[in-house]
Amino acid sequence: MSCAVLRNALVALLLAVLSKGLGVRAAEFGHLPDNITVSEGESVILRCKIDDEVTHKAWLNRSNILFTGTDKWSLDPRVSLVNSNDSDFSIQIERVAVADEGPYTCSFQARNQPRTAHVYLIVQVPARIVNISSDVTVNEGSNVNLFCLAVGRPEPTVTWRGFKFDLQSEGEFLDITEIKRHQAEEFECVTNNGVAPSDTHRVRVTVNYPPTITDVKNMPAQLGKSAVLRCEAMAVPTASFEWYRDDRRRVESDSTLQIKNERTRSLLLFNNVTDKHFGNYTCLASNSLGTSNASMLLFRPGAVYSRGVDAAMSASLGVWLCLLLSLLMKI
């Protein structure tokens, strides 16, 4: 036996039992809407307008009797009778839950004929992100797989957004193949089902890559004056810096020379330039993924030197081998 047939049989039986009681005067009957939609946690009133000669009336939820006239049969404290008069027989459900969704029936006896009106209560739940990837750090060239799981009624949509390049990807999963350093950013997951404002969360993707020296210049210097050599390097994690002279000696700070390391650059500061300071200097930037080096000249203005700027940017083979050996000995 189907649920509809069972419900109608129950209504008929209930009205037959109730018909032995006292009647009420004539009233009009109005049809309920087919569907009523409410958000989870809100309250809703189910109205039954009656406008015909009515004797007995009742509210049912599926096969459960909620009210017979003013007598409450439901044990749920959230369900109450709002009106029970000649024209209105309405109930209220407070703090609506998903379990309240389903068919409701207003049933009454009119002119010795059972009459019913049906309404289906639809409970909506705002979209909400329930599980999402944590912030992730990967090496350049790796694949990145992010997920964002959301729930809601109706079924929510999920969209991934990136802001650097106006990325937009539909679905719970965002896959980036062989990620590049410039793709590192915060990616935002947005879920929405039209019930409430969107729910959003962000995942930060950090891309590690070896140092790349970006700013090296040959610098003129005058005796007795101050001078500075700069070495800029981009790297994740942040690079550490070392300086070497053309005779393969590691440069150390002293009374006339100071090394100042900052986040993305290293400065070689000469407080009082002397003849011994002129020459070729090599900057070495390194992190856990690799190294990069570049050479530059500190020279007397007007001096003639054979190396061009481009040639000065590369260390000699002997210096490079020495630096590589030095790094290997640290491991």
N, C-alpha and C positions, 0 to 999 in steps of 0.2 A: 504494500500500500504506500502511495507517495505521501510526502510531507503535506502537500496541499490538501489531499483527500482526508488525511488524518486530522489536520487542523480544522477543516470544515465540519467534520464529524464531531470533534470536540466542542466546537462553537454551538452546534445544534443541540448537543447533549446539555451543555451548560445553560443555554437559554431555556431549554425544556424544564430543567430543574428550577431555574429562577422564576419561571412563569407562574409559580404558585404563590408568589408574594404579591404585595400591593403594587399598583401601577402609578405612573406619573402622567400628568396631563400632556396633551398633544404638543409636539414641537417639530421643527423642521430638521431635515438631515442634509448635511453638506459633505461632499466627498473630500477625503484627505488627498494631499499630493502623493504621487507615486514614490518619490524619493525625498528624503531629507538628509542633508549633508552637514556634518558638524566636525570640528577638530577635537582631537583627543584632549581631555581635561576640561572642556567647556561644558555648559549645561544646555539642555534642549527640552523644549516643550512639544509634546505630541498632542495636537488638538483634534477633537472630534466634534464637529458641529452637527447637532441633531435638530430636525425640523419636521418631524412626523409624529404620529401618536406612538409614544414610547412607553413600554412597560418595564423592561429590565435591560441593563447595560453592563458591559464588562470590557476590560482590556486584557489582551493576551500578548505574550512574546513567544513566538513559535508555539510550543505546546504547554507553556507555563502561564498560569493565570496570575495576573498582576493585581487587578481590582475587579470586584463585582459590586457595582454601585459604589457606595462609600466604604465598603469593607476591603481592607488590604489583605491580599493573600501572599504577596511577595515579602520575603524576609530581607530584601536589599534595602538598607536605610537610604540609599541615594534616590530611590524611586518614591515619588509622592504624588498625591492627587491635587491638582491645581484648581479645577472647577468641576462641580457636579450639580448642574442646574438644568432648567428646562431647555436650554439651547447649546450648552457647552459641556462636554465631558472630556477633560484634558488631563494628562499626566506630565510630570517633569522628571527627567533623569539628570542628576548632578554628576559632575566629574566623569564625563563619559569616557569609557574605556573601549579598547578594540573589541573586547568580548561582547559589548552591547550591540555590535553591528548585527543586523538581520531584520526579519519581517516582524511587524507589530500589527495587531488587529484590534479595531474598535468594533464591538459586536453588541447589538441590542435587539429587543423584540418590538416590532412595530406592526399594529393591526394583526397580531397573531402570526406574523411572518418574521423569520430571522433576517436581520440586515447586518451587513458587514462592510467595513471600509479598511483598506490595507495601506500600509506605508512601510517602506524599506528604509531603515536607518543606515546611512553610510558614515563610517568613522574615518576621518583622515588623520594622518600622522605626519608632522613636518619632516622634511628630509634632514637626515643627520649623519655625519661621518662617524663611523664606529671603529674603523681601523685604517691606518695610513702608514706608509713607509716612514722610517726615521731618517734624519739627516744622514747623508752618505758621502763618503770620501773615496774617490777612485783615482787610479792612474790614467793619464791621457791614453786614449786608444782602447780603453775598456768599454764594455757594454753596461748600460745602466737600465735597470728595470724597477720602476716605481709602481705602487698600487695604492688605490684609495677605495675603500669599501663603504657603502652608504646604505641606510635603510629608510623607509618611509612608505606611506600609503597616500596616494598611488605611488607606484614604483618611480623612484627619482632618477633623473639623468645625472651623469657624472662627466665633468669636463676638466681636462688639464690645461693650464695656461702657463706660457713662458713669456716674459716681458721684454727680453732683449731683442727678440726677432719676431714678436707677435705670434708665437707658437700657440696653436690651439688643437687639442686632440680629444676626441670624444671617446668615452669608455673608461672603465676602472683602471686600466693599465696604460702606463706610458713607457715606451721602450726607446732608448737612444743607443744607436749602434756606433761603436768606435768614437766615443765622445771626444771632442776637442776642447782645448783650454778656454776658448772664448765662449763655450756653451755653459760654463759654470755659472749658476745663478740659483735663485729661489723659484721653484715651480709651485704653482697654486692649484689645488684641487677645489672645484666648486661643485656642489650638489644642490639640486633644486627639484621640487615637484609642484610648485605653485601654491602650496598651502601656507607657507611662511617665507620670510626672507632667506636667501641662500645661506648654506653653511659652508664655510671655507677653512682650509688649513694649507700651510705652506711647508714644503720640504726643500732644504738647502742641499744642493749638490756641489761639492768641492772637487775640483780636478787638479791632481798633482802633476807637475811637469818639471823637467830639469831646467836649470838656469839658462837664460838667454841674455847676453850682455847687449844693451840697447844704446848706450851713450858713452863714447870714448873719444877724447880729443887730445891732440898734441898741444902743449901749452908753452908759450914763451915765458921766461922769467929773468928778472934782473938781479944781479948780485946785491946782497944786503936787503932785498925786498922779500915780501911774502908771496907765496904761490900755492896753487892747489891743483891736484889731478883728481878727476871724478870718474867713478866707475858705476854705472847704473845697470842693474840686472833684474829681470822679471823671473820669478820662480815661485812654485808652491810645492812643498813648504818653503818658507823664506830662505834665501841663500845666505850662506856665511862667506866672508870675504878674506882673502889673503893677498899680500903684495910681494913681488919679487923684483930684484934688480937684474940688469942684463948679465951680470956675472953669476947669476943663479943664487944669489944670496936672498934669504927671506928678509923683508924689510920689517924692522922693529921700531917702535916709537922711541925717541930720545929727546934731548933738549932742543934740537932744531927741527924735529920731524914728529908729527902726530898723525896717528891713524884714527879716523872717526867713522865708525860703522853705524849706519842707519838702516831702516827697514828694507829699503830697496836699493840702497847705494852705499858706496864706501868712498870716503874722502881722504886723500893723502895731502896733509897740510904742512907746508914748509914755512917755518917762522922767519928764518934768515937764510936765504939761498946763498950757498957757496959753490965753488967750482966742483966739489965732490958730488953735489946733488944732480948735476946735469947728466942725462943719459936716458936709457930705455927702462921703462917700468912695465911690469906685467901684472894685471889684475886677474885673480882667479876667484870665480864664484862657484860654489858647490852646494848641493843638498843631497838627500838620500838617493835621488834618481840620476844624478850625473854632475858634470862640471862644464864650465865654459870659461875661456880665457881670452884676453885681448891685451895688446901692448900699446903704449903711448910714450911720447918723448917729452921730457922737460928739457928745453933747449934755450940757449942764449939768443936773444933777438939778433937777427942778421946772420946767424951762423948757418953754414951750408951743411945739410945732411942728405944722404942719398935716399933714405927711405921716404916714400910718400905716405900720405895719411892712411891709404888702404893697406899698404904693406905694414905700417906700424900697428894695425889692428890685430895682426896675427903674430903669435909668439914664434920664435925660432924653434927648430926641431929639437935642439939640445935643451932649451928651457922647458919645452913641453914634456920631454921624457923625464927630466928632473922632477917636475911637478907631479907627474903621474906616479913616479917612484915614491915620492913623499906621501902621496895619498894612500898608496898601497901599504906602506909601512904603518899607517895609522889604524888600518882595519884589524 
